[in-house]
């Protein structure tokens, strides 16, 4: 099977598996960064349906680490995720998702996600009201109105909860 993925400046030819708690904990325990203020969230926690990724969110208000450190942590998370056959979707958010919408910004390790599988291509370019490149593999997306992920979560009945990564 031909497989290729590029995300956050990291590439792999190893396909990932659906995440399971045991493997996520093994991945977590291999990280060299502090786990304070990092949360597991999204469909893995909400349980709406089986998922292929692990959503990992840093929530600090204000952000307490430098952009360079954040970029390095994102790279490590993604690289080790691929090593453990996990797709890690990591980001920083300035406001936590809630049913009552608040404008916020999100810092991501890439402006796009690219995958080739079985001869097909999946290429998602992230969209927002405004986008700023903060450095290599670091992008800030401003959301002034509810985005597709918010509407998807509301439709699925998400509680928008998160579990501290160190307690997962």
N, C-alpha and C positions, 0 to 999 in steps of 0.2 A: 504494500500500500504506500503510495506516495503521499507524504504529508510535509507541510512547511507552515510555520507561523512566525510572524514578526510582530512584537509588541514591546513598547518601552525600550527600544534599542537592543532587545534580546531576541535571538532567533532559536528555533528548535525544529528538528525533523521528527521528534518523538511525540506522537499524539498523547493527549491527556485522557484520564479516566474520569468518570463521575466522582465527585468528592465524597469521601466518607470520613466520619469524625476521627477515626484512628490515624489516617494518613494526614489529615489537616493538623492534628496535634504533633505528629512527627515533623512535618514541615515547620510548624510554629517553633518547636524546640530546637530546630537547626538555625534559626535566625540569630544574628549577632546584635541586633538593635534592641532597645528597650521596648517592652510590649505595652507600656503605659499609654493610655489614650487611644489604642487601636482596638477596633471592634469587628467582629464577624457579623455580617448582616445579609440582607437580600434573601433570595429564594432558599438557600441552604438552611436558614433559620426559620423563615416564614412557612416553608413546607408546602407551598402552593402546588408545585410539580417537581419532578426530578430536574436537576440543574447540571450544567457542565462546568460552571465556574464557582469560585469562592470570592465573594465580595468582602473586601477588607478596607475599612474606613478609619482614617485618623481624624479624630475630632478634638481639637483644641481651639479655644477662642480667647485670645488670638493664637496663631501658630507660633509655637515656641522653639522650633528648630529652623536652621537655615535652609534655603532652597537647595543648596548643594547637598546637604545631609539628607534632605527629603528625597532628592533624585537618587542618591546612593541607596537609600533604604528601598525605594521602589524597585530599583534594578535587582537588588538582592532578593527581594520577595518574588519577583517574576522568575528570575534565574533558578532559585531553589524550588519554586513551584513547578517549573518544567522538569527539574530533576526528580521530583516526587510525583510526576505525571499529573500535576494539578494546573489548572488555569487560574491564576491569581489576578483578580481585577481590583487593584488597589488605588486609593485616591484619598485626598484630604478634602473635607468639606467645612465651610465656614459656619454653616447652620445644619443641624440634624434634620433629616426629612421628618415631617409630621403631617397629620391630616389637615392642619391649618397651615397653608402655604406661606412661606417667607422667602423673599429673594435671597440668593446665596451665590457663592462661587465654589467651584470644585477645581482642585489641582490634580491633574492626571499625568502619568508617565509618557503619554503619547497623544497625538492629535488624531490617531487612527489605529485601527486593528486590522491586521491582514492575515488571512489563512487560506491555504490551498489543501484540498482534500478530494481524493478520487477524481482528479481532473477539473473540479469546480473551484471557484474562487469566491471567498466571502471577504468583502472589503468594506468596513464601516468607518466613515469619517465622522468624528464627533462634532455636533453642532450646538451652538449656544448663541445668546444675543451678542456676546463679544468674546473674543479669544485673544490671549496674549501669550507669546512664548517667553518663558522665564529663564530658560537655559536649554542645554541639550537634553532632550527627553523629559522636558517639564513644561506643561501647558496649563494656563489658568482659563477656565471657562466661566463666564458670568451668566447666570440665569435670573432674568427679571420677572418671568412668568412661569407657571408650571410647565415642566418638560414632559416628554413621552414617558420616561421612567416613573415620574410621579403619577401620571395618569394610569399607567400599567399597574403600579402598586395599589392605587385606590380601587381600581376595577377588580383586582385579585383579593381585596380585603386585607392587605398588609397592615400590620400594626406599626410598622417602621421601627421595630425594636432592634437592638443590637446586643450581642453578648461580648463582654470584654475578651479580647483574644487570649489574654493570660489565663482566663477561667474556662476557656472553651474545652 
